[in-house]
Amino acid sequence: MKGMPFPDPVFMPTQEGAHGLRFDFNIGIRALLPPGKWTIRFRDLDTYTVLYQTEGDALQVLSRKRHFINARIELEKDGEIVWTHDYDAAGKDVAVVMPGGTLGDSLGWFPYAVRFAQKHQCRLTVMLSEPLKKLLEPVYPDIRFILADEFDAIRETLYATYYLGLFFDDEENSWQPADFRYVGLHRTAGYILGVDPTEEAPRVAIEDEETRPIEEPYVVVAVQASCGCKMWNNPTGWMDTIQHLKEKGYRVICIDRDPAVASSIHWNVIPNGVEDETGNRPLKERARWLKHADFFVGLSSGLSWLAWSVGTPVVLISGFTHPSNEFHTPYRVFSTHGCNSCWHDVRTPFKHDDYMFCPRHKDTPRFFECTRIITADYVKATIDRVCQDYAVPKLGKKRKSKTRVSSKRTE
């Protein structure tokens, strides 16, 4: 799989069919024909489509489609079908591979892997990064979690393997049946795996879950992201927001990994007035801070997805992504009064190595306009709605029990 950050499947298909044929579903539909004159045919049983048909002798055939297909393999000799196999992962080993260590992507995708295992009653293995493994493994004992360097040890046992990712240049929909920019960052995993794409937050392990980190009412914020276009680029936005939160009686805790992020002359520093709990700390510790917070204020970044996972209300500020890209929150902050949603524009695919990515207005007065025009008043009004729904500590009222904001939404 040249150019893809995924481990290759074992060369020889893992399953034995009749007449010496071998097959599996480890990078799409695969079949190795035995010696002799044979016809091989792949069908999609859901759409009644013949995907591929050819004749061959000791020939290995691989489907162009790598995502899940409810497939049938047919072997024909002398015009007569002599063997068929319909996809059936029940009781078999299936792997779902997640690339890299991105927090938000993995948390968004993981519930669909769980849903796949439940639907097909298979033995599921999930390959992901070590921090995510520590966050998910304790609460999903029926799933085997592995790291990238452990994949070779299980390749020969796998009936099927599916690869989750954001496939920017997949014009033929080989890796994804629907472009992720159209269906949403997390829901794309549902389409790739052929399960219900309705969103659902994962469960995560939380350090010392029942104990609050501090007794006083507090709000968690995260102001950093992996690139400039994800930041809230209003120059006084965070400062005004922190002041507003403190006036309401909240302690304000920042749990970003880095207190400052920079590229060239562009710096983003945690706001004055927050309590600094930044650092490269375990995700389970960050989950604890989020679990007991009255709510979270953040960006289109991994800590927003973690807050969603633990059931904490999320004020999510973003302009470079459309609200359809992330999980649903009633406290989304997004403006259409300027340039927005370039993440979804296939004409300007995102450049991961360009920290200052702004494809439409870079080096112009409209640079990072999508979030620069989001006012502090807009964010403060959204915070006031959260306080009205959940807690009003300044007024001395007894805080309502924080209930999980509904995360299931049919698209």
C-alpha positions as CSV (number, residue, x, y, z in Angstrom):
1,M,0.0,0.0,0.0
2,K,2.5,2.6,-1.2
3,G,1.9,6.1,0.1
4,M,-0.5,4.9,2.8
5,P,0.6,4.9,6.5
6,F,-0.8,1.4,7.0
7,P,0.8,-2.1,7.5
8,D,0.5,-4.5,4.6
9,P,-1.5,-7.7,4.9
10,V,0.2,-11.0,4.7
11,F,0.9,-11.8,1.0
12,M,-0.9,-15.1,0.9
13,P,-4.7,-14.9,1.5
14,T,-5.4,-16.5,4.9
15,Q,-8.6,-18.5,4.2
16,E,-8.9,-21.9,2.4
17,G,-11.6,-22.4,-0.1
18,A,-12.6,-25.3,-2.3
19,H,-10.4,-26.7,-5.2
20,G,-7.3,-25.2,-3.7
21,L,-8.5,-21.6,-3.9
22,R,-7.4,-19.2,-1.1
23,F,-9.2,-15.9,-0.2
24,D,-9.7,-13.3,2.4
25,F,-10.9,-9.6,2.9
26,N,-7.6,-8.2,4.1
27,I,-7.2,-5.4,1.6
28,G,-10.5,-5.5,-0.2
29,I,-11.6,-8.8,-1.6
30,R,-8.7,-11.1,-2.4
31,A,-8.6,-14.5,-4.1
32,L,-5.7,-16.7,-5.3
33,L,-6.8,-19.0,-8.1
34,P,-5.5,-22.6,-8.2
35,P,-3.8,-23.9,-11.3
36,G,-6.1,-24.6,-14.2
37,K,-8.7,-22.6,-16.2
38,W,-11.0,-20.8,-13.8
39,T,-13.4,-17.9,-13.8
40,I,-13.5,-15.8,-10.6
41,R,-16.2,-13.3,-9.8
42,F,-16.8,-10.8,-7.0
43,R,-20.3,-9.5,-6.3
44,D,-21.8,-6.9,-4.0
45,L,-24.8,-8.6,-2.5
46,D,-26.4,-5.3,-1.3
47,T,-26.4,-3.6,-4.7
48,Y,-26.6,-6.7,-6.9
49,T,-23.5,-5.6,-8.7
50,V,-20.8,-7.7,-10.3
51,L,-17.7,-5.9,-9.1
52,Y,-15.1,-7.9,-11.1
53,Q,-14.8,-11.0,-13.2
54,T,-11.8,-12.5,-14.9
55,E,-10.4,-15.8,-16.1
56,G,-7.1,-17.0,-14.9
57,D,-4.6,-19.8,-14.0
58,A,-2.9,-19.5,-10.6
59,L,-3.8,-15.8,-10.6
60,Q,-4.1,-13.6,-7.5
61,V,-7.1,-11.1,-7.8
62,L,-7.6,-8.0,-5.6
63,S,-10.7,-5.8,-5.7
64,R,-10.3,-2.1,-6.2
65,K,-12.6,-1.4,-3.3
66,R,-10.8,-1.6,0.1
67,H,-13.7,-0.6,2.3
68,F,-16.3,-3.0,3.6
69,I,-18.5,-4.7,1.0
70,N,-21.1,-7.4,1.7
71,A,-19.4,-9.5,-0.9
72,R,-19.7,-12.9,-2.5
73,I,-16.9,-14.7,-4.2
74,E,-17.8,-17.1,-7.0
75,L,-15.5,-19.7,-8.6
76,E,-16.6,-21.1,-11.9
77,K,-15.2,-23.8,-14.1
78,D,-16.4,-24.8,-17.6
79,G,-19.4,-22.5,-17.2
80,E,-20.6,-23.9,-13.9
81,I,-20.3,-22.3,-10.5
82,V,-18.4,-24.8,-8.3
83,W,-17.9,-22.8,-5.2
84,T,-19.1,-19.6,-3.5
85,H,-18.4,-17.8,-0.3
86,D,-20.5,-15.0,1.2
87,Y,-18.8,-12.6,3.6
88,D,-19.3,-13.9,7.1
89,A,-17.0,-12.6,9.9
90,A,-18.8,-14.3,12.8
91,G,-16.3,-15.9,15.1
92,K,-13.4,-14.8,12.9
93,D,-10.5,-12.4,13.5
94,V,-11.0,-9.0,12.0
95,A,-8.6,-6.0,12.4
96,V,-9.4,-2.3,12.2
97,V,-6.3,-0.2,11.6
98,M,-6.1,3.5,12.7
99,P,-3.1,5.5,11.5
100,G,-0.9,7.7,13.7
101,G,-1.8,9.0,17.1
102,T,-4.3,11.8,16.5
103,L,-6.7,11.9,19.5
104,G,-9.8,13.3,18.0
105,D,-9.9,11.1,14.9
106,S,-9.3,8.0,16.9
107,L,-12.0,8.8,19.5
108,G,-14.5,9.6,16.7
109,W,-13.8,6.5,14.7
110,F,-13.5,3.9,17.5
111,P,-17.3,3.5,18.3
112,Y,-17.8,2.4,14.7
113,A,-15.3,-0.4,15.1
114,V,-17.2,-1.5,18.2
115,R,-20.4,-1.4,16.2
116,F,-18.9,-3.5,13.5
117,A,-17.8,-6.2,16.0
118,Q,-21.3,-6.2,17.4
119,K,-23.0,-6.5,14.0
120,H,-20.7,-9.3,12.7
121,Q,-20.0,-11.1,16.0
122,C,-16.3,-11.2,15.1
123,R,-13.2,-11.2,17.3
124,L,-12.0,-7.6,16.8
125,T,-8.5,-6.3,17.0
126,V,-7.9,-2.5,16.8
127,M,-4.5,-1.1,16.0
128,L,-3.9,2.4,17.3
129,S,-1.3,4.5,19.2
130,E,-0.1,3.7,22.8
131,P,-1.9,6.7,24.5
132,L,-5.2,5.8,22.9
133,K,-4.6,2.1,23.8
134,K,-4.3,3.1,27.5
135,L,-7.4,5.3,27.3
136,L,-9.7,2.6,25.7
137,E,-8.3,-0.8,26.6
138,P,-9.5,-0.8,30.2
139,V,-13.1,-0.2,29.3
140,Y,-13.3,-2.5,26.3
141,P,-12.1,-5.9,27.6
142,D,-13.6,-7.9,24.7
143,I,-11.5,-6.1,22.1
144,R,-7.8,-6.8,21.5
145,F,-5.7,-3.6,21.2
146,I,-2.3,-3.6,19.5
147,L,0.4,-1.2,18.5
148,A,1.8,-0.9,15.0
149,D,4.8,-3.0,15.7
150,E,2.6,-5.9,16.9
151,F,0.6,-6.1,13.6
152,D,2.9,-8.6,11.9
153,A,2.3,-11.1,14.6
154,I,-1.4,-11.4,13.8
155,R,-1.6,-10.9,10.0
156,E,-1.8,-14.6,9.2
157,T,-4.9,-15.1,11.4
158,L,-7.1,-12.3,9.9
159,Y,-10.2,-12.9,7.9
160,A,-10.6,-9.2,7.2
161,T,-8.8,-5.9,7.7
162,Y,-10.2,-2.4,7.4
163,Y,-8.2,0.9,7.2
164,L,-9.6,4.0,8.8
165,G,-8.3,7.4,7.7
166,L,-9.0,10.6,5.8
167,F,-8.5,9.8,2.2
168,F,-8.1,13.3,0.5
169,D,-7.3,12.0,-3.0
170,D,-9.6,9.0,-3.2
171,E,-11.4,10.1,-6.3
172,E,-12.5,6.6,-7.1
173,N,-13.8,5.9,-3.6
174,S,-11.5,2.9,-3.2
175,W,-10.9,3.5,0.5
176,Q,-14.1,5.2,1.4
177,P,-17.5,4.9,-0.1
178,A,-18.3,8.6,0.7
179,D,-15.8,11.4,0.9
180,F,-15.2,12.3,4.6
181,R,-15.5,16.0,3.9
182,Y,-19.2,15.3,3.0
183,V,-20.2,12.9,5.8
184,G,-18.1,14.2,8.7
185,L,-14.7,13.3,10.2
186,H,-16.0,10.7,12.6
187,R,-19.0,9.3,10.6
188,T,-16.6,8.4,7.7
189,A,-15.6,5.4,9.8
190,G,-19.2,4.2,9.8
191,Y,-19.3,4.3,6.0
192,I,-15.9,2.6,5.6
193,L,-17.0,-0.2,7.9
194,G,-20.5,-0.5,6.5
195,V,-22.3,0.2,9.8
196,D,-24.9,2.7,10.9
197,P,-23.1,6.2,10.7
198,T,-25.1,7.7,13.6
199,E,-22.6,9.2,16.0
200,E,-21.9,7.8,19.4
201,A,-19.3,8.8,21.9
202,P,-16.8,6.1,23.1
203,R,-16.2,5.2,26.7
204,V,-12.8,6.0,28.1
205,A,-10.7,5.2,31.1
206,I,-10.6,8.0,33.6
207,E,-8.0,8.4,36.3
208,D,-9.5,8.4,39.8
209,E,-12.8,8.9,38.2
210,E,-15.0,9.6,41.2
211,T,-12.8,12.2,42.8
212,R,-12.9,15.9,41.7
213,P,-9.5,17.4,41.1
214,I,-10.6,20.6,42.9
215,E,-13.7,21.2,45.0
216,E,-14.7,24.6,43.5
217,P,-16.8,24.9,40.4
218,Y,-14.5,25.1,37.4
219,V,-14.4,25.1,33.6
220,V,-11.7,23.6,31.4
221,V,-10.4,25.3,28.3
222,A,-8.0,24.3,25.6
223,V,-6.7,27.0,23.3
224,Q,-4.1,25.1,21.2
225,A,-4.5,23.0,18.1
226,S,-2.3,21.3,15.5
227,C,-2.3,24.3,13.1
228,G,-3.1,27.9,12.9
229,C,-6.4,27.6,11.1
230,K,-7.8,25.6,14.0
231,M,-7.1,28.3,16.5
232,W,-9.5,31.0,17.6
233,N,-7.7,33.9,16.0
234,N,-9.6,36.7,17.5
235,P,-6.7,38.6,19.3
236,T,-8.6,39.4,22.5
237,G,-11.1,36.5,22.4
238,W,-9.7,34.2,24.9
239,M,-8.7,37.0,27.3
240,D,-12.3,38.3,27.3
241,T,-13.7,34.8,27.7
242,I,-11.6,33.9,30.6
243,Q,-12.6,37.1,32.4
244,H,-16.2,36.3,31.7
245,L,-15.9,32.8,33.2
246,K,-14.1,34.1,36.3
247,E,-16.8,36.8,36.8
248,K,-19.3,33.9,36.9
249,G,-17.4,32.4,39.8
250,Y,-15.5,29.7,37.9
251,R,-11.9,28.7,38.3
252,V,-10.6,28.3,34.7
253,I,-8.2,25.3,34.1
254,C,-6.1,25.0,30.9
255,I,-5.2,21.4,30.0
256,D,-3.4,21.9,26.7
257,R,-0.2,19.9,26.2
258,D,1.8,23.0,25.3
259,P,1.5,26.4,27.0
260,A,2.7,28.0,23.8
261,V,2.8,27.0,20.2
262,A,4.6,28.9,17.5
263,S,5.4,29.0,13.8
264,S,7.6,31.8,12.6
265,I,6.2,35.0,14.1
266,H,2.8,33.4,14.7
267,W,2.5,32.6,18.4
268,N,-0.5,31.2,20.4
269,V,0.0,31.3,24.2
270,I,-2.4,30.2,26.9
271,P,-4.5,33.2,28.1
272,N,-3.7,35.3,31.1
273,G,-5.8,34.3,34.1
274,V,-6.1,30.5,33.6
275,E,-4.6,28.0,36.0
276,D,-1.9,26.1,34.1
277,E,-2.3,22.4,34.0
278,T,-0.6,22.0,30.7
279,G,2.1,19.4,30.0
280,N,2.5,16.0,28.3
281,R,0.3,14.2,30.8
282,P,-1.7,10.9,30.4
283,L,-5.0,11.2,28.6
284,K,-6.7,9.5,31.6
285,E,-5.6,12.5,33.8
286,R,-7.0,15.0,31.3
287,A,-10.2,12.9,31.1
288,R,-10.5,13.4,34.9
289,W,-10.3,17.2,34.6
290,L,-12.9,17.1,31.9
291,K,-15.2,14.7,33.6
292,H,-15.7,16.9,36.6
293,A,-15.8,20.3,34.8
294,D,-19.1,22.1,34.5
295,F,-18.3,22.4,30.8
296,F,-15.4,22.7,28.3
297,V,-14.5,25.5,25.9
298,G,-12.2,24.4,23.0
299,L,-11.6,24.1,19.3
300,S,-11.8,21.6,16.5
301,S,-9.1,19.5,18.2
302,G,-8.6,16.3,20.2
303,L,-9.5,17.6,23.6
304,S,-13.0,18.6,22.4
305,W,-13.5,15.0,21.3
306,L,-12.2,13.8,24.7
307,A,-14.6,16.1,26.5
308,W,-17.5,14.7,24.4
309,S,-16.3,11.2,25.2
310,V,-16.6,11.8,29.0
311,G,-20.1,13.5,28.6
312,T,-19.1,17.0,29.4
313,P,-20.9,19.8,27.6
314,V,-18.6,21.3,24.9
315,V,-18.5,24.9,23.6
316,L,-16.7,24.3,20.3
317,I,-15.2,27.2,18.4
318,S,-14.3,26.6,14.7
319,G,-14.6,28.2,11.3
320,F,-12.2,26.2,9.1
321,T,-14.5,23.2,9.6
322,H,-18.2,23.2,9.2
323,P,-20.3,22.0,12.2
324,S,-21.1,18.8,10.3
325,N,-17.5,17.8,10.6
326,E,-17.5,17.3,14.3
327,F,-19.9,15.6,16.8
328,H,-23.1,17.5,17.5
329,T,-23.0,20.0,20.3
330,P,-25.8,22.5,21.0
331,Y,-23.1,25.0,21.9
332,R,-21.3,25.2,18.6
333,V,-19.7,28.6,17.8
334,F,-19.5,29.2,14.0
335,S,-20.0,32.2,11.8
336,T,-21.0,32.3,8.1
337,H,-20.3,36.1,7.9
338,G,-16.9,35.5,6.4
339,C,-14.8,32.8,4.7
340,N,-15.4,29.4,6.3
341,S,-15.3,25.6,5.9
342,C,-12.2,25.4,3.7
343,W,-11.5,21.9,5.2
344,H,-14.4,20.6,3.1
345,D,-13.4,22.2,-0.2
346,V,-12.0,19.5,-2.5
347,R,-10.4,22.3,-4.6
348,T,-8.0,23.2,-1.8
349,P,-7.1,19.9,0.1
350,F,-5.7,20.4,3.5
351,K,-1.9,20.5,3.8
352,H,-0.8,18.9,7.0
353,D,2.8,20.3,6.7
354,D,1.6,23.9,6.4
355,Y,1.0,25.3,9.9
356,M,-0.3,28.5,8.4
357,F,-2.7,26.8,6.0
358,C,-5.3,29.3,4.8
359,P,-5.9,28.3,1.1
360,R,-8.1,31.2,0.1
361,H,-6.7,34.2,1.9
362,K,-3.1,33.5,3.0
363,D,-0.9,36.7,2.9
364,T,-4.0,38.9,2.6
365,P,-5.9,41.1,5.1
366,R,-8.5,38.2,5.3
367,F,-5.9,35.7,6.7
368,F,-7.6,33.3,9.2
369,E,-10.8,35.3,8.8
370,C,-13.0,32.3,9.6
371,T,-12.3,32.5,13.4
372,R,-10.9,36.0,13.6
373,I,-14.4,37.4,13.0
374,I,-15.9,35.2,15.8
375,T,-16.4,37.7,18.6
376,A,-15.9,37.2,22.3
377,D,-19.5,38.3,22.8
378,Y,-20.7,35.4,20.7
379,V,-18.7,33.0,22.8
380,K,-19.8,34.5,26.1
381,A,-23.4,34.3,25.1
382,T,-22.9,30.7,24.3
383,I,-21.3,30.1,27.7
384,D,-24.3,31.8,29.3
385,R,-26.6,29.3,27.6
386,V,-24.5,26.4,29.0
387,C,-24.7,28.0,32.5
388,Q,-28.4,28.4,32.1
389,D,-28.8,24.7,31.2
390,Y,-26.3,23.2,33.7
391,A,-25.0,25.5,36.5
392,V,-24.9,29.1,37.8
393,P,-22.3,29.1,40.5
394,K,-22.2,32.9,40.9
395,L,-25.8,33.1,42.1
396,G,-25.2,30.5,44.8
397,K,-27.7,28.1,43.4
398,K,-27.3,24.4,43.8
399,R,-25.7,23.2,40.6
400,K,-27.8,20.8,38.5
401,S,-26.5,17.3,38.0
402,K,-24.5,17.3,34.8
403,T,-26.1,14.8,32.4
404,R,-24.6,13.6,29.2
405,V,-25.4,15.8,26.2
406,S,-27.1,13.5,23.7
407,S,-24.4,12.3,21.3
408,K,-26.6,10.2,19.0
409,R,-27.7,12.0,15.9
410,T,-28.9,10.5,12.6
411,E,-27.3,12.1,9.6
